[in-house]
Amino acid sequence: MTAHATHTSDHADHAEHPPWLAHHFDTPDQQFSSAKLGMWVFLLTEILFFSGLFCAYAVYRRNHPELFVDGHHFLNTILGAINTAVLLLSSFTMAWGVRCAQLGKTRGLMNCLIVTLVCAGVFLGIKYAEYRVKWEHHMVPGQARIAALLGLESPVLHELAPGEPAPRGFHPDHEYMGEKLRHADEEAGVRILSETLYQTQLQERIKRLGTFFGIYFSLTGLHAVHVICGIIAITWLLVRTVKGHFSAAHYNAVDCVGLYWHLVDLIWIYLFPLLYLIH
Amino acid sequence: MQTAPVDEHAVPADAAHAGSAHVVPFGVLLGVFVALLALTYLTVAARYVDLGSLNIWIALGIATIKGALVVLYFMHLRYDSPFNSIVFLTALAFMLLFLGITILDTIQYAPDIEEMRLMQSP
């Protein structure tokens, strides 16, 4: 099948093979396609891994559609859309980086990897801001227990006394959550008779949304863990690029990390409409 | 840049890759990126149009088009060895099997559960 069938050609090949070609491979091409196939098999396990959570999503949404419609009002669509664009940009620069690696453009590869890393950081920063608001509004399932376990300070829900004027929004520093919901509710025809009553009802609604937020945090949290792993892998690529480890003939690692990063993007492409854009 | 140490040992390009590495033109990558952004805008806009139960299928359809663009061009599957595509499609097939059977089961038992609820309520 290959040119190494005879002893002499095999010997000659050993004399000239590049240092990065492992001995159990005949040719660089064989090594490259084996690494790539291995990466695809890993991605297969990743897809099946995530499908467990997608399955939980599908079953709960099928059984309780009204909870998902209500729950998505508590997510910030604008931040979700910005994060989608940021992740798409990072995927584009990663693909561009692979192209630079294939053409042996070390400088271009370096720049692409840096932009990809910055995008990944921005994504996590926005995700942190979203999680923070959820924490401050007591939307994390089992929040009191988590706070006790980690020694964190969990904001105490203010129980309103009858007739007590409620603050607009739950937290004086984060009013937009209350404002956004109020707007959505008014559009849906909800008549807000009393501010106190409305605030109490909101708190009741959040208590009922435990399952929705459980699925939201599992899916986006697992995805965020993948983003963090991607940041580690891309940083490793960047160090190796600066050290001059890659060339047009040898860039397996860039290609494989690229595939992983695109899968992280692919999963977010589904998460965004399924969580933020429920009609 | 500091590529000198490796480049000295690098084999000629023709020996390095015999076909499994296709270089996607920059214009194609940029076009795919712009299309992905446009489809993101479309999916956000579609959320505000009331189409009843069609909304979820439109959202999933747009996401699948976006996913296909990422897989075919950014992940090179269009140019790659078909064996990698088989691996990917296998993952999708088993995921659909998993989700499909579970949802069928959920739908199947929904009336029974509803009946039980009615019987239990005073």
Interface residues (C-beta under 8 A of the other chain):
Chain A: E16 H17 P18 P19 W20 T27 P28 D29 F32 S33 K36 L37 W40 V41 L43 L44 I47 L48 S51 F54 C55 A58 V59 R62 N63 T77 A81 T84 A85 L88 L89 S91 F92 M94 A95 W96 R99 Q102 L103 G104 T106 R107 M110 V242 K243 G244 H245 F246 S247 A248 A249 H250 D255 G258 L259 H262 L263 D265 L266 I269 Y270 F272 P273 L274 L277 I278 H279
Chain B: M1 Q2 T3 A4 P5 V6 D7 H9 A10 V11 P12 A13 A15 A16 H17 A18 G19 S20 A21 V23 V24 F26 L29 L30 V32 F33 L36 L37 T40 T43 V44 A46 R47 D50 L51 N55 I56 A59 L60 I62 A63 K66 G67 V70 V71 Y73 F74 M75 D80 S81 F83 N84 V87 F88 T90 A91 L92 F94 M95 F98 L99 T102 I103 T106 I107 A110
